[in-house]
Amino acid sequence: MKKLLYLLALPLFLIGCGGSKPAEAAYVSSAPSFNEDSAYQYVADQCAFGPRTMNSAAHDSCGNYIAEKFKSFGCTIYDQYADSKLHDGTPIKMRNIIASFNPEASARIIIAGHWDSRPWADNDPDESVHNTPIDGANDGASSIGVMLEIARQLYNHRDSSKVHVGVDLICWDAEDAGVSDGQSESSWCLGSQYWSGKRHFDGYTARYGINLDMVGGNNTVFYREMYSMTYAPGIVDKVWAAAGRIGYGKYFSYDEKGGYITDDHLEVNRGGIQCVDVIGSDTNDGGFPATWHTMNDNIKNINKSTLKAVGQTMLEVIWTEQ
């Protein structure tokens, strides 16, 4: 596959005596082209199992699908199984899936996202469905869809690749069954909480992590989330700059900062590895996407252009990491 060329229009700057300085050379990315159609299909495949709620057959079957797809792209799979409990005491069986590219490399980066889905449509305008599980196409499956396509590109370009680091694609479980009562922050992100306290192997560390969440919606923008700015401002700059130089600055906005969001990246930071959150906001009101925790979070509302913007930015970060 030919490499994608990003041509950025650059102005000509006037200099003395009426002459002009030649335009600087346009930036050419060394990263391969992220295929949004492929990523979209991976999202659809996950949704086809049904809601990936904890302790469900759909959850277990989809977990096997995710692990096998990563394995088919040459990744080394580490399964991290653990018992935990939801906020109401319900016992659950968790499975964090870690897919490692170039596992022998000592220098590593993390791309992560959660793969479970919300067991309640508690933000839906229709109160009669508030106890109904959702497909979680954007809130969960979109992140894994992007990560699977990243793995496919890493595999396809493994022989000619200029990737200098190992990449760990971590699929968190049990992120989305928490309660928003202002006092139960620990009821969210159970999979990343477990991993941060007990890594998938002893002594594991990484230079930094990028957590993806709700990265496939319509009318989506990514603001600089405030825990990310507190713990890892340099990594925020790295990711947002990568998006800007390849033409996706309208998605990764510098116009304003986001809020403090409890997400899996927070647990990674607390565990001692800098991690930022690339989490979607609605371009209209700046809040979470309109489909968030509703029955409309389904494959019909996944936007390929958003998947492309995030996926291509992640490839740019990976391919330029020294």
C-alpha positions in Angstrom: 0.0 0.0 0.0 1.3 3.4 -0.9 2.1 5.7 2.0 -0.3 8.5 2.5 1.1 12.0 1.7 -0.2 14.9 3.8 0.3 18.1 1.8 -0.1 21.2 4.0 -0.5 24.5 2.3 2.2 26.9 3.4 2.3 30.6 2.7 5.1 32.3 0.9 6.8 34.9 3.0 8.0 38.1 1.5 11.5 39.3 2.1 13.4 42.5 1.3 13.9 44.0 -2.2 10.5 42.7 -3.4 11.8 39.1 -3.6 10.1 36.1 -2.0 11.3 33.2 0.0 10.5 29.7 -1.4 7.8 27.9 0.5 9.1 25.3 2.9 8.7 21.7 1.9 5.3 20.2 2.7 5.3 17.7 5.5 5.3 14.0 4.4 4.2 11.5 7.0 6.1 8.2 7.1 3.0 6.4 8.6 0.8 4.2 6.6 -2.7 5.1 5.7 -5.3 4.2 8.4 -8.3 2.4 6.8 -11.5 3.8 8.3 -13.6 1.2 6.5 -11.7 -1.6 8.2 -12.0 0.1 11.6 -15.7 0.6 11.0 -16.2 -3.1 10.3 -14.4 -4.0 13.5 -16.8 -1.8 15.4 -19.8 -3.4 13.7 -18.4 -6.9 14.4 -18.3 -6.1 18.2 -21.8 -4.7 18.2 -23.1 -7.8 16.4 -22.5 -9.8 19.6 -25.0 -7.7 21.4 -24.3 -5.5 24.5 -20.9 -6.5 26.0 -22.1 -6.2 29.6 -20.3 -8.0 32.5 -21.1 -11.7 33.0 -22.9 -12.0 29.7 -22.4 -14.5 26.9 -22.0 -11.6 24.5 -19.2 -10.1 26.6 -17.3 -13.4 26.7 -17.8 -14.2 22.9 -16.7 -10.7 21.9 -13.6 -10.9 24.2 -12.6 -14.1 22.3 -13.1 -12.3 19.0 -11.0 -9.3 20.0 -8.1 -11.5 21.2 -8.2 -13.7 18.1 -8.2 -10.7 15.8 -5.2 -9.2 17.5 -3.5 -12.6 17.4 -4.1 -12.8 13.6 -2.2 -9.5 13.3 0.9 -11.1 14.9 0.4 -9.6 18.3 1.5 -11.5 21.5 -1.6 -11.8 23.7 -1.6 -11.4 27.5 -5.0 -12.2 29.1 -5.4 -10.7 32.5 -8.4 -12.4 34.2 -9.6 -11.1 37.6 -12.6 -11.2 39.9 -14.2 -8.0 41.0 -17.4 -6.5 42.2 -19.7 -3.8 40.9 -20.9 -0.9 43.1 -23.9 -2.9 44.3 -21.7 -5.9 45.2 -22.5 -8.0 42.1 -19.5 -10.3 41.5 -18.0 -10.0 38.0 -15.4 -11.8 35.9 -13.0 -9.3 34.2 -10.7 -9.8 31.3 -8.2 -7.2 30.3 -6.7 -8.1 26.9 -3.2 -6.9 26.2 -2.0 -7.2 22.6 1.7 -6.5 22.2 3.5 -5.6 19.0 7.3 -6.0 19.1 7.1 -7.5 22.6 10.9 -7.8 22.9 11.4 -4.0 22.7 12.3 -2.4 26.0 11.0 1.0 25.0 7.2 0.8 24.9 4.1 2.9 24.5 0.5 2.1 25.3 -2.6 2.7 23.2 -5.7 1.7 25.2 -9.5 1.7 25.4 -12.3 -0.2 27.1 -14.2 -3.0 25.4 -17.2 -3.5 27.7 -20.5 -1.6 27.2 -22.9 0.2 29.5 -25.5 -2.1 31.1 -28.0 0.8 31.4 -29.2 3.4 28.9 -29.5 5.8 31.9 -29.0 9.0 29.9 -31.7 8.1 27.3 -34.5 10.7 26.9 -36.9 7.7 27.2 -37.0 6.7 30.9 -38.6 3.4 30.0 -35.3 2.1 28.6 -33.1 3.3 31.5 -32.5 -0.2 32.6 -31.7 -1.5 29.1 -28.2 -2.4 28.1 -26.7 -0.5 25.1 -24.7 -1.6 22.1 -21.9 0.8 23.0 -20.7 1.3 19.4 -19.0 4.6 20.2 -18.6 4.2 24.0 -16.2 1.3 23.9 -16.3 -0.5 20.5 -15.0 2.5 18.5 -11.7 2.5 20.5 -11.2 -1.2 20.0 -12.0 -0.8 16.3 -9.3 1.8 15.9 -6.8 -0.3 17.9 -7.5 -3.4 15.8 -6.8 -1.4 12.6 -3.6 0.0 14.2 -2.5 -3.6 14.8 -3.3 -4.5 11.2 -1.2 -1.7 9.9 1.7 -2.6 12.2 1.5 -6.2 11.0 1.2 -5.2 7.3 4.2 -2.9 7.5 6.3 -5.0 9.9 9.0 -5.8 7.4 9.5 -2.2 6.1 8.4 -0.5 9.3 10.3 2.4 10.8 8.6 1.8 14.2 11.3 1.9 16.8 9.3 1.0 19.9 7.1 -1.7 21.2 3.3 -1.0 21.2 0.9 -2.4 23.7 -2.7 -2.3 22.7 -4.6 -2.7 26.0 -8.3 -3.4 26.1 -9.7 -2.5 29.5 -12.7 -4.4 30.9 -15.4 -3.2 33.3 -15.0 0.5 32.7 -18.6 1.4 32.1 -20.7 0.0 35.0 -20.1 2.8 37.4 -22.5 5.2 39.0 -22.5 9.0 38.8 -23.5 10.0 42.3 -20.5 12.2 42.9 -19.2 9.9 45.6 -18.5 6.6 43.7 -15.5 7.4 41.4 -14.0 4.0 42.3 -17.1 2.2 40.8 -15.7 3.1 37.3 -12.7 1.7 35.4 -12.4 -1.5 37.4 -10.2 -3.2 34.7 -7.6 -0.4 34.6 -7.7 -0.1 38.4 -6.7 -3.8 38.6 -4.0 -3.5 35.9 -2.4 -0.4 37.5 -2.0 -2.4 40.8 -0.9 -5.6 39.1 0.6 -5.3 35.6 0.3 -8.2 33.1 3.8 -9.1 33.9 6.2 -8.1 36.7 8.3 -5.0 36.0 6.3 -3.8 33.0 6.5 -0.1 32.3 6.0 2.2 29.3 7.1 5.6 28.2 3.5 6.8 28.2 0.0 5.9 27.3 -2.9 7.2 25.1 -6.3 6.2 26.2 -9.1 6.3 23.6 -12.8 6.7 24.4 -15.8 7.6 22.2 -13.6 8.1 19.2 -16.1 7.3 16.4 -19.1 9.6 16.9 -20.7 12.3 14.7 -20.0 16.0 15.4 -17.0 15.0 17.6 -14.1 17.1 18.8 -11.3 16.2 21.2 -10.4 18.7 23.8 -7.3 18.6 26.1 -8.7 16.8 29.1 -7.6 18.3 32.4 -6.3 15.2 34.2 -4.2 14.6 31.1 -2.9 18.2 31.3 -2.1 17.7 35.0 -0.3 14.4 34.8 1.1 14.4 31.2 1.0 17.8 29.5 4.0 16.9 27.3 2.2 13.9 25.9 -0.9 16.0 25.3 1.3 18.3 23.2 2.8 15.4 21.4 -0.6 13.9 20.3 -2.3 17.2 19.5 0.7 18.4 17.5 0.7 15.1 15.6 -2.9 15.6 14.6 -2.3 19.2 13.5 0.7 18.5 11.2 -1.3 15.8 9.3 -4.4 17.9 8.9 -6.7 16.9 11.7 -6.4 20.0 13.8 -10.1 20.6 13.6 -10.7 17.4 15.5 -7.9 17.9 18.1 -8.8 21.3 19.3 -6.6 23.9 21.0 -9.5 26.3 21.3 -10.4 25.3 24.8 -9.7 22.7 27.4 -12.0 19.9 28.5 -13.1 19.0 32.0 -11.7 16.6 34.5 -13.0 13.2 33.4 -12.8 10.0 35.4 -11.6 7.5 32.8 -9.1 4.7 32.5 -6.2 7.0 31.9 -6.5 8.3 35.4 -5.7 4.8 36.8 -2.7 4.5 34.6 -1.4 7.9 35.8 -2.0 6.9 39.4 0.0 3.7 38.6 3.0 5.8 37.6 2.8 5.9 33.8 1.9 9.2 32.1 -1.3 8.7 30.2 -3.6 11.1 28.3 -7.3 10.7 27.4 -8.4 11.2 23.8 -12.2 11.3 24.6 -14.9 12.6 22.3 -17.0 15.7 23.0 -19.9 17.1 21.1 -19.0 20.0 18.8 -22.3 21.7 19.5 -22.3 22.0 23.3 -18.9 20.7 24.4 -20.4 17.9 26.5 -20.3 14.2 25.9 -21.7 13.0 22.5 -25.4 13.0 22.2 -25.5 9.2 22.0 -23.7 8.8 25.4 -25.4 6.2 27.5 -28.4 6.1 25.3 -30.0 3.5 23.0 -28.7 5.5 20.0 -25.1 4.5 20.7 -25.2 2.0 17.9 -23.4 1.3 14.6 -25.8 3.7 12.7 -24.2 6.6 14.6 -20.5 5.7 13.9 -18.7 8.2 11.7 -15.9 6.9 9.6 -14.2 10.3 9.3 -13.8 10.5 13.1 -12.3 7.0 13.2 -9.9 8.1 10.5 -8.8 11.3 12.3 -8.1 9.4 15.5 -6.5 6.3 13.9 -4.3 8.3 11.6 -3.1 10.5 14.4 -2.2 7.4 16.5 -0.2 6.0 13.6 1.6 9.3 13.2 2.5 9.2 16.9 3.7 5.6 16.7 5.7 6.1 13.5 7.5 9.2 14.7 8.4 7.9 18.2 12.1 7.5 18.5 
